[in-house]
């Protein structure tokens, strides 16, 4: 039997029979003969299930859960002979009296989800929940996991782990632990969030009775059942519990260039100059560990980076932002100010007997901050001031699993954490360590810069999305890792981590022109868009290989910036509702069975479908187009949906489709965010004869400040309706409190099958328009203001 997995042959305790129950505001306390269980009603459709531990019900949560003062009291209890029935507005919950188990029902009596007969088992520190599934139900989520999109039939471990060069389809665990899964069978959807930060397990290998399980090697059974009418509803509610990403600085959505490492001022400036000389867009340069003085965090190597402020300023003038890496390991050096200050104030992790924990990382023997302490997080936040004052714009948290170069590759589990007066061993806080570091880092940037923070984190736990973007760690320059990226990132988005990406081109091993080109094509529509490689590999900047590859790579990076208004709009929606930017097909097409089977295509929002090529020398690709009519973005060829097509895939292109009936907003060619004022905002309306009307709401702000929190933003609604006689296009400002840098709209209506006789805007004749008969496309320019366009 696999270690850490539920073993039926092992002796476990179960709850026994129900003895008594008591309602206490939004809690229902169930007293069974061997334990107590609480049902806490959090919000409509969210029920927390909590088992007593050490003879008490502990309602505290991990750092993942937001204290939102959520409670729900609209329920009644019916006491039946063999069960209790709890009725809420949208759920009926049946509770077995014989041995604890739950069954969740729709109000019409349809079963949503149920437990196994003996739903809770425990043995010493182990705790397990046993569930029932059916053949139709699939499982998604669990954050950063390899393999297919659907996780059913596999087992997974939650334990943040530094996995250098080892990603294969079966590799588990990885750097990030998100103990949340989404279950759906087309007709209904729900989620389970297991709020336990110990080493935990999800065993989706369903037995002959339809049973599967999840559990942990410590802590308590504490999970949230989340009912959703649709998949998006479940994700909205889950991110209500663990938080949503904050609106990031707009520049962080641009192209990032990184390497382990660009090791000197001259090398960094040469890199920046090359981007501008080659006219390849880039917003961000990352500095890995070699910018430091002998790997001492918060320092500069004075020989190779003698004047960091001047370098930062020079780069700023060319439109570059710099992100510096910071690891948690602090070099043990009595002459090093950070070490001295941390020792003086007892900021580092120790054992119960007071002995300091040390471990080798890049600076060799190092100590590690105890981020479970508010005092330590505040100190850590303050250490960022000098870097930020020098002009550094963002911070990259690496090695924060935490990784240590020892036999276990991490911190000793017997290390104690202070946890603001609730101390406990590292095994409880291991998975939360990176989350807490990111919290301190985010607070530091927010305090010392009047700009939105950008933090990038390799490791994390549920809730990391509130503070940091993430990426999938040290992948390899092989085609299989390009393929792995797509379902990994979709499942991360389902799990709340929308701002995620992979190292484009691969981190270790030598990339090549074709692989880098195909990976960049995918990266164009990944939320986090960074090329990163190891020092010991071939360079893989956009120009690293033959000119033919550079030309295509440049085209796709430019495409990222052309789509930037739409991408930024999707990030705004994510910050508001938690719905990811990069989505599985079933999220937008829940009624199509085939949409649940596709792991290597994805939606960008609700109207763009991308099907990246992940195999070498592949000039044709089988693609599934869901319901609707679709147009190839590059060729303008139209296709009917609900069918597979074979698409030509020469290296210069990637299959990319727009759903007809959609409206999109586009930008102009730029080399970095804010490079120049725009002449116009381009609005593209893909008309469809079967969709007589549709709309698109665009969010706009300055992209960097917090002014939007004071109402300084725009919400502009663009909508169309059409009949045989005319097309009307409406522009309506729902909010208009931010002055944009453009004064015209360039509107393109595609699939328009007649040449207009007359076009008016606000009742006045529009003169600046062109109709292309061959392309069935109408282009017109108008002043950027509210009004109604009539095309007849």
JOVENJO-V135799 format. One record per residue. N is the residue number from 0. OMEGA is omega in radians with two decimals (999 if undefined). NEAR is the number of other C-alpha atoms within 12 Angstrom. Layout:
N_OMEGA_NEAR / N_OMEGA_NEAR
//
This chain:
0_-3.12_9 / 1_3.11_12 / 2_3.08_17 / 3_3.12_28 / 4_-3.10_31 / 5_-3.08_35 / 6_-3.06_23 / 7_-3.10_20 / 8_-3.14_8 / 9_-3.13_16 / 10_3.09_13 / 11_2.99_22 / 12_3.02_22 / 13_-2.90_29 / 14_-2.95_33 / 15_-3.04_26 / 16_3.10_25 / 17_3.14_29 / 18_-3.07_22 / 19_3.04_20 / 20_-3.09_26 / 21_3.05_22 / 22_-3.14_21 / 23_-3.06_17 / 24_-3.10_18 / 25_3.12_26 / 26_2.96_29 / 27_-3.11_34 / 28_-3.13_31 / 29_3.13_36 / 30_3.04_29 / 31_-3.01_28 / 32_-3.11_20 / 33_-3.12_25 / 34_3.01_32 / 35_3.10_34 / 36_3.09_44 / 37_2.88_36 / 38_3.12_42 / 39_-3.10_36 / 40_-2.95_37 / 41_-3.04_35 / 42_3.10_30 / 43_3.12_30 / 44_3.10_42 / 45_3.14_40 / 46_3.09_42 / 47_3.12_40 / 48_-2.98_40 / 49_3.13_38 / 50_3.06_38 / 51_3.05_29 / 52_-3.14_26 / 53_3.05_15 / 54_3.03_13 / 55_3.02_17 / 56_-3.08_26 / 57_-3.08_21 / 58_3.09_25 / 59_-3.09_22 / 60_2.97_27 / 61_3.11_35 / 62_-3.14_35 / 63_-2.98_41 / 64_3.09_36 / 65_3.05_23 / 66_-3.06_17 / 67_-3.11_14 / 68_3.14_13 / 69_2.99_21 / 70_-3.01_23 / 71_-3.04_24 / 72_-3.04_26 / 73_3.08_21 / 74_3.09_30 / 75_-3.07_23 / 76_3.04_23 / 77_-3.10_19 / 78_3.11_20 / 79_-3.04_13 / 80_-3.05_13 / 81_-3.08_17 / 82_2.90_26 / 83_3.05_28 / 84_3.07_26 / 85_-3.12_34 / 86_3.05_29 / 87_-3.13_29 / 88_-3.05_22 / 89_-3.13_26 / 90_2.84_34 / 91_-3.10_32 / 92_3.12_41 / 93_-3.05_32 / 94_-3.13_41 / 95_3.07_32 / 96_-3.05_28 / 97_3.00_23 / 98_-2.96_31 / 99_2.91_41 / 100_-3.11_38 / 101_2.95_38 / 102_-3.08_31 / 103_-3.08_37 / 104_2.91_29 / 105_3.14_27 / 106_3.11_17 / 107_3.11_13 / 108_-3.12_16 / 109_3.14_17 / 110_3.07_25 / 111_-3.03_37 / 112_3.09_38 / 113_3.09_32 / 114_2.91_33 / 115_-3.02_28 / 116_3.02_27 / 117_-2.86_30 / 118_-3.10_36 / 119_3.11_40 / 120_3.09_37 / 121_3.13_34 / 122_-3.07_24 / 123_-3.10_18 / 124_-3.13_24 / 125_3.06_32 / 126_-3.07_40 / 127_2.97_44 / 128_-3.13_42 / 129_-3.02_39 / 130_3.11_35 / 131_3.05_32 / 132_3.09_32 / 133_-3.05_24 / 134_-3.08_18 / 135_-2.99_19 / 136_3.07_28 / 137_-3.12_34 / 138_-3.14_41 / 139_3.12_50 / 140_-3.07_47 / 141_3.03_52 / 142_-3.00_50 / 143_3.12_56 / 144_3.12_48 / 145_3.07_42 / 146_-3.10_35 / 147_3.12_33 / 148_3.13_43 / 149_-3.07_36 / 150_-3.13_37 / 151_3.11_34 / 152_-3.12_25 / 153_3.04_31 / 154_-3.04_33 / 155_-3.14_40 / 156_3.05_39 / 157_3.14_43 / 158_-3.05_45 / 159_-2.96_45 / 160_3.03_41 / 161_-3.05_34 / 162_-3.06_30 / 163_3.04_24 / 164_-2.94_21 / 165_-3.12_25 / 166_2.85_35 / 167_-3.03_26 / 168_-3.11_25 / 169_-3.09_18 / 170_3.12_25 / 171_0.00_29 / 172_3.09_35 / 173_-2.95_40 / 174_-2.98_46 / 175_3.14_50 / 176_3.11_51 / 177_-3.06_51 / 178_3.13_51 / 179_3.03_50 / 180_3.11_47 / 181_3.08_47 / 182_3.12_43 / 183_3.09_40 / 184_-3.08_30 / 185_-3.06_28 / 186_-3.11_23 / 187_-3.12_30 / 188_3.02_37 / 189_3.08_44 / 190_3.02_43 / 191_3.00_42 / 192_-3.12_48 / 193_-3.04_46 / 194_-3.13_45 / 195_-3.04_43 / 196_3.01_46 / 197_3.03_39 / 198_-3.05_40 / 199_-2.96_43 / 200_3.02_41 / 201_-3.11_44 / 202_-3.10_35 / 203_3.06_34 / 204_-2.98_27 / 205_-3.14_27 / 206_-3.04_22 / 207_3.11_11 / 208_-3.13_16 / 209_-3.06_24 / 210_2.96_29 / 211_-3.03_35 / 212_2.90_39 / 213_-3.09_47 / 214_-3.07_44 / 215_-3.13_40 / 216_3.10_30 / 217_3.12_30 / 218_-3.04_36 / 219_2.98_41 / 220_-3.06_43 / 221_-3.13_40 / 222_-3.13_42 / 223_2.97_37 / 224_-3.04_43 / 225_3.12_44 / 226_3.06_42 / 227_3.05_34 / 228_3.08_27 / 229_3.14_28 / 230_-3.11_42 / 231_3.14_37 / 232_3.09_28 / 233_-3.11_40 / 234_3.08_46 / 235_-3.09_35 / 236_3.10_40 / 237_-3.13_50 / 238_2.95_41 / 239_-3.14_38 / 240_-3.02_43 / 241_3.06_37 / 242_3.12_35 / 243_3.11_41 / 244_3.01_41 / 245_3.11_37 / 246_-3.04_42 / 247_2.97_44 / 248_-3.03_36 / 249_-3.12_37 / 250_-3.10_42 / 251_3.10_44 / 252_3.10_45 / 253_-3.12_45 / 254_3.12_47 / 255_3.05_42 / 256_-3.08_42 / 257_3.02_41 / 258_3.01_40 / 259_0.04_30 / 260_2.85_29 / 261_-2.81_34 / 262_-3.14_29 / 263_3.06_28 / 264_-3.09_29 / 265_-3.12_20 / 266_3.13_21 / 267_-3.13_34 / 268_3.09_29 / 269_3.09_19 / 270_-3.11_35 / 271_-3.13_39 / 272_-3.12_23 / 273_3.10_21 / 274_-3.08_33 / 275_3.11_24 / 276_-3.12_16 / 277_3.09_21 / 278_3.11_24 / 279_-3.11_35 / 280_3.05_42 / 281_3.12_46 / 282_-2.90_41 / 283_2.97_44 / 284_3.13_49 / 285_3.06_42 / 286_3.13_41 / 287_-2.86_35 / 288_-3.07_37 / 289_3.02_34 / 290_-3.03_37 / 291_3.00_32 / 292_3.12_23 / 293_3.08_24 / 294_3.04_30 / 295_-3.09_33 / 296_-3.12_42 / 297_3.06_37 / 298_3.02_33 / 299_2.99_32 / 300_-3.02_23 / 301_3.11_18 / 302_-3.07_18 / 303_3.08_21 / 304_-2.99_27 / 305_-3.10_20 / 306_-3.06_20 / 307_3.14_33 / 308_3.13_23 / 309_3.11_18 / 310_-3.14_29 / 311_-3.12_34 / 312_3.10_21 / 313_3.13_24 / 314_3.12_34 / 315_3.14_26 / 316_3.09_20 / 317_3.04_31 / 318_-3.11_29 / 319_2.97_40 / 320_-3.07_42 / 321_3.09_43 / 322_-3.11_39 / 323_3.09_43 / 324_3.02_43 / 325_3.05_41 / 326_3.13_41 / 327_-3.11_50 / 328_-3.13_44 / 329_-3.09_42 / 330_3.10_36 / 331_-3.03_32 / 332_-3.07_24 / 333_3.09_16 / 334_-3.06_12 / 335_-2.96_22 / 336_-3.12_19 / 337_3.11_33 / 338_-3.11_30 / 339_-3.11_19 / 340_3.12_23 / 341_3.10_32 / 342_-3.11_28 / 343_-3.06_12 / 344_3.07_16 / 345_-3.11_27 / 346_-3.01_32 / 347_-3.06_40 / 348_3.14_43 / 349_2.99_30 / 350_-3.12_23 / 351_-3.12_19 / 352_3.10_11 / 353_-3.14_15 / 354_3.14_15 / 355_3.03_28 / 356_3.02_34 / 357_3.10_30 / 358_-3.14_31 / 359_2.91_27 / 360_-3.05_32 / 361_3.11_29 / 362_-3.00_27 / 363_-2.99_20 / 364_-3.03_23 / 365_3.05_35 / 366_-2.98_40 / 367_3.13_47 / 368_3.07_47 / 369_-3.04_47 / 370_3.07_39 / 371_3.14_40 / 372_3.07_31 / 373_-3.14_24 / 374_-3.14_24 / 375_3.12_34 / 376_3.11_33 / 377_3.09_30 / 378_-3.14_28 / 379_3.10_40 / 380_-3.12_33 / 381_-3.13_27 / 382_-3.12_32 / 383_-3.00_38 / 384_-3.08_28 / 385_3.10_22 / 386_-3.13_33 / 387_3.11_34 / 388_-3.14_24 / 389_3.12_30 / 390_3.06_30 / 391_-3.03_39 / 392_-3.09_46 / 393_-3.09_46 / 394_-3.10_48 / 395_3.14_41 / 396_-3.12_45 / 397_3.04_43 / 398_-2.96_41 / 399_3.08_42 / 400_0.00_44 / 401_3.09_48 / 402_3.09_39 / 403_-3.12_33 / 404_3.10_25 / 405_-3.05_17 / 406_-3.12_11 / 407_3.12_17 / 408_3.12_24 / 409_-3.13_34 / 410_3.07_45 / 411_-3.08_30 / 412_3.13_25 / 413_3.05_24 / 414_3.14_32 / 415_3.01_35 / 416_-3.03_39 / 417_3.02_29 / 418_3.06_28 / 419_3.04_16 / 420_3.06_12 / 421_-2.97_14 / 422_3.04_22 / 423_-3.06_27 / 424_-3.11_27 / 425_-3.10_35 / 426_3.06_32 / 427_-3.01_36 / 428_-3.10_44 / 429_-3.08_44 / 430_3.14_46 / 431_-3.02_45 / 432_-3.11_53 / 433_3.09_53 / 434_-3.11_48 / 435_3.04_46 / 436_3.13_51 / 437_3.09_48 / 438_3.12_41 / 439_3.14_39 / 440_3.13_46 / 441_-3.13_44 / 442_3.12_33 / 443_3.13_36 / 444_-3.12_37 / 445_-3.11_33 / 446_-2.97_22 / 447_3.06_26 / 448_3.12_28 / 449_-3.13_18 / 450_3.09_28 / 451_-3.13_33 / 452_2.88_42 / 453_3.08_46 / 454_3.07_49 / 455_-3.07_49 / 456_3.09_48 / 457_-3.11_47 / 458_3.13_52 / 459_3.08_55 / 460_3.08_56 / 461_-3.09_53 / 462_-3.13_47 / 463_-3.12_50 / 464_3.12_50 / 465_-3.00_44 / 466_-2.94_45 / 467_2.84_49 / 468_-3.13_46 / 469_3.00_50 / 470_-2.93_45 / 471_2.98_51 / 472_-2.96_44 / 473_3.08_35 / 474_-3.08_42 / 475_-3.12_36 / 476_3.12_39 / 477_-3.09_32 / 478_3.14_31 / 479_3.14_25 / 480_2.98_39 / 481_3.13_43 / 482_-3.13_38 / 483_-3.00_41 / 484_-2.97_48 / 485_3.12_43 / 486_3.09_44 / 487_-3.07_47 / 488_3.09_49 / 489_3.12_49 / 490_3.05_46 / 491_3.09_51 / 492_3.07_55 / 493_-3.06_52 / 494_3.08_53 / 495_-3.06_57 / 496_-3.06_56 / 497_-3.07_51 / 498_-3.05_51 / 499_3.09_48 / 500_3.07_49 / 501_3.02_46 / 502_-3.09_43 / 503_-3.08_50 / 504_-3.11_52 / 505_-3.09_47 / 506_-3.11_39 / 507_-3.07_31 / 508_-3.10_27 / 509_3.04_27 / 510_3.05_36 / 511_-3.02_30 / 512_-3.11_32 / 513_-3.14_37 / 514_-3.14_37 / 515_3.13_49 / 516_-3.14_48 / 517_-3.13_45 / 518_3.10_52 / 519_3.08_51 / 520_3.04_41 / 521_-3.09_48 / 522_3.12_44 / 523_-3.10_44 / 524_2.94_50 / 525_3.13_46 / 526_3.10_45 / 527_-2.89_46 / 528_-3.08_41 / 529_2.98_48 / 530_-3.08_45 / 531_-3.12_48 / 532_-3.11_36 / 533_3.10_33 / 534_-3.00_21 / 535_3.13_15 / 536_3.02_23 / 537_3.02_25 / 538_3.14_32 / 539_2.97_42 / 540_-3.05_41 / 541_-3.10_46 / 542_-2.98_27 / 543_-3.08_27 / 544_-3.02_24 / 545_-3.08_18 / 546_-3.12_16 / 547_3.09_19 / 548_3.13_29 / 549_-3.11_30 / 550_-3.13_25 / 551_3.13_31 / 552_3.11_44 / 553_-3.12_34 / 554_-3.09_31 / 555_3.02_38 / 556_3.06_43 / 557_3.13_33 / 558_3.07_36 / 559_-3.09_42 / 560_3.06_38 / 561_3.13_31 / 562_-3.00_33 / 563_3.12_39 / 564_3.13_36 / 565_3.14_38 / 566_3.11_44 / 567_3.10_41 / 568_3.11_34 / 569_3.07_41 / 570_3.07_41 / 571_-3.13_37 / 572_3.08_29 / 573_-3.14_38 / 574_-3.12_30 / 575_-2.99_22 / 576_3.13_28 / 577_-3.11_41 / 578_-3.00_43 / 579_3.05_45 / 580_-3.10_45 / 581_-2.92_49 / 582_2.99_51 / 583_-3.10_45 / 584_-3.06_39 / 585_3.11_39 / 586_3.14_39 / 587_-3.11_31 / 588_-3.00_30 / 589_-3.11_26 / 590_-3.11_21 / 591_-3.12_24 / 592_-3.10_23 / 593_-3.12_24 / 594_-3.13_33 / 595_-3.05_36 / 596_-2.97_28 / 597_-3.09_30 / 598_-2.92_34 / 599_2.92_40 / 600_3.13_44 / 601_3.05_46 / 602_2.96_42 / 603_-2.94_40 / 604_-3.07_39 / 605_-3.00_34 / 606_-3.11_41 / 607_3.11_39 / 608_3.12_41 / 609_3.13_39 / 610_-3.05_43 / 611_3.08_45 / 612_-3.05_42 / 613_3.08_35 / 614_-3.13_26 / 615_3.05_25 / 616_-3.10_19 / 617_-3.09_23 / 618_3.01_21 / 619_-3.09_22 / 620_3.06_27 / 621_-3.04_21 / 622_3.05_33 / 623_3.05_35 / 624_-3.13_40 / 625_-3.09_39 / 626_3.14_27 / 627_3.04_29 / 628_-3.00_30 / 629_3.09_35 / 630_3.06_31 / 631_-3.04_30 / 632_-3.05_26 / 633_-3.05_21 / 634_-3.07_19 / 635_3.09_22 / 636_-3.10_23 / 637_3.14_27 / 638_2.94_28 / 639_-3.14_23 / 640_-3.08_25 / 641_3.10_20 / 642_2.97_19 / 643_3.03_18 / 644_3.00_21 / 645_-3.06_17 / 646_3.01_28 / 647_-3.09_24 / 648_3.02_28 / 649_-3.03_22 / 650_-3.06_34 / 651_-3.08_27 / 652_3.00_37 / 653_3.11_40 / 654_-3.08_41 / 655_-3.00_39 / 656_3.06_39 / 657_3.11_40 / 658_3.10_42 / 659_-3.00_40 / 660_-3.08_34 / 661_2.96_39 / 662_3.10_38 / 663_3.03_43 / 664_-3.06_37 / 665_3.08_31 / 666_3.09_34 / 667_3.08_30 / 668_3.07_31 / 669_3.10_32 / 670_3.05_34 / 671_-3.11_40 / 672_3.12_37 / 673_-3.10_31 / 674_-3.06_22 / 675_3.04_17 / 676_-3.13_19 / 677_3.05_24 / 678_-3.06_21 / 679_2.92_27 / 680_-3.12_36 / 681_3.12_34 / 682_-3.09_42 / 683_-3.13_36 / 684_3.11_41 / 685_-3.07_42 / 686_3.11_40 / 687_-3.08_32 / 688_-3.13_22 / 689_-3.12_21 / 690_-3.02_21 / 691_3.11_22 / 692_3.08_25 / 693_-3.12_29 / 694_-3.13_29 / 695_3.10_33 / 696_-3.08_29 / 697_3.03_36 / 698_3.10_38 / 699_2.94_40 / 700_-3.07_33 / 701_3.02_30 / 702_-3.06_34 / 703_-3.01_29 / 704_3.05_23 / 705_-3.09_22 / 706_3.14_20 / 707_3.12_27 / 708_3.08_18 / 709_3.05_12 / 710_-3.11_18 / 711_3.12_21 / 712_3.10_27 / 713_2.91_28 / 714_-3.07_28 / 715_-3.13_31 / 716_3.06_29 / 717_-3.10_36 / 718_3.08_35 / 719_2.90_34 / 720_-3.04_29 / 721_3.04_28 / 722_3.13_21 / 723_-3.03_15 / 724_-3.02_17 / 725_3.02_23 / 726_3.05_33 / 727_3.11_31 / 728_-3.07_38 / 729_3.04_32 / 730_-3.07_31 / 731_-3.13_24 / 732_3.09_25 / 733_2.98_18 / 734_-3.11_22 / 735_-3.03_23 / 736_3.11_21 / 737_-3.13_23 / 738_-3.11_18 / 739_-3.13_27 / 740_3.08_20 / 741_3.14_22 / 742_3.12_19 / 743_2.94_22 / 744_2.97_34 / 745_-3.04_31 / 746_3.12_36 / 747_3.07_32 / 748_-3.14_41 / 749_-3.13_37 / 750_3.06_33 / 751_-2.93_32 / 752_3.02_25 / 753_3.05_23 / 754_-3.08_26 / 755_2.97_27 / 756_-3.05_17 / 757_3.07_23 / 758_3.09_30 / 759_3.03_27 / 760_-3.09_29 / 761_3.10_20 / 762_-3.12_14 / 763_-3.10_16 / 764_3.07_20 / 765_-3.11_24 / 766_-3.03_17 / 767_3.10_20 / 768_-3.12_26 / 769_3.08_23 / 770_3.10_26 / 771_-3.06_20 / 772_-3.08_16 / 773_-3.10_14 / 774_-3.04_21 / 775_-3.05_22 / 776_3.07_26 / 777_3.09_33 / 778_3.10_31 / 779_3.10_35 / 780_3.09_29 / 781_3.06_33 / 782_-3.10_25 / 783_3.11_29 / 784_3.14_27 / 785_3.07_25 / 786_-3.08_24 / 787_3.07_29 / 788_3.08_35 / 789_-3.12_28 / 790_-3.07_35 / 791_999_24
//
